[in-house]
């Protein structure tokens, strides 16, 4: 399926300071998404802004991968902040499965 977009912003030291994720964020693309997270995790700066930007589709498999990525950033002591640009139905999905607090959607 694919059509997953990762846009990366780097600082002067070529460390990642921003990640914008959009596209089709569903189970069929889980391997692609996981590969992207694995590829960038060791390139993160000490502070990263993660933006989920108007995904065409979004399901719980993407959220599970995102939570795993968050846990890895915690292990690496990377400070992160989230920006959510999602529609009301997608936001409702995350709230109803109880992940809105864990994903910093209420900050």
N, C-alpha and C positions, 0 to 999 in steps of 0.2 A: 504494500500500500504506500508507505513512505509519506512524503510531503510534510516532513518535520523540519522546522527551521530553528537553528541555534545561531544567534548573532552574538559575537563575543566582543567585548571592549577590553582593551589592555592598557596598562599604564606604561610609563617610560622604561620600566625594567622588564617589559613583556610579561607581566603577571596579570592575570584576569581580574578585572574589577567589576565587570558587568556581564550578565548573561540574559539575553532575551530569548524566550522560547515561545514558539507559535506553531501553527499548522494542525495536523491531525494527530492528537495526543491520545492514542487509543492502543488497545492490546496488540493489534496487528503491527504496530510500530514500536513495541516495547524493546525489542533487541536493538534497534537503531538508537533509541533514547538512552538505553543503558550504556551502549558503546560510547555515546557522546559524553555522558557523565564520567565514565571511566577515563576517557581521553583527557578531560580537562581538570579533573580533581587535583592533580599534582601541580597544576599551573596557576592555582588560585592565589591571589594576594591575601593579605590578612583581613581585608574587608571586601565583601562582594554584594552587589545588588542584583537580585534575581527578579526578572519581570516575566510574568506569564501574560502574553499579549494576544488577546482576541483569538483564542484557539478555534479552529473550524469545528473540531470535536474534542471532547475531553471525557475520559472515563477513569474509573478507580485504579486501573493498572498504572496509569501515568502517575497518579497520586502516590501509589506505593513506591514507585521508583524515586519520586521526589523526596519522600520521607526517608528512604535509604540514603539518598544523597545528603540530606540534612544531617543525618546521624554521622556520616563520614566527615562532613565539615565540622561538626562538634568535636569529633575525635582529633581533628587537625587544628582545633581552636581558631577556626575562621569565623569572623563576625559576618553576619549576613542580614540582609533586609529583603523583604518581599514587596513587590508591587503587583497587584492582581487587576488585570484589565479583562474581565470575563463577564459574560452576560448573566442575567438574574437566574436563569435555569441552571447554569453551571455552578453558580454560587450556592444555590439552594441544594444541589446535589452534595456539595462538600459540607454544608452545614448539617444536612440530615444524616450523613454518615459519621458525624462527630469529629471531623478533622479541621474545622475552621480555626479553632484555637491553635492547634499544633502547627498549622500552616501560616500562622500570623496574619490571618485575614481580618482580624478584629482590632488590629493595632492602628 
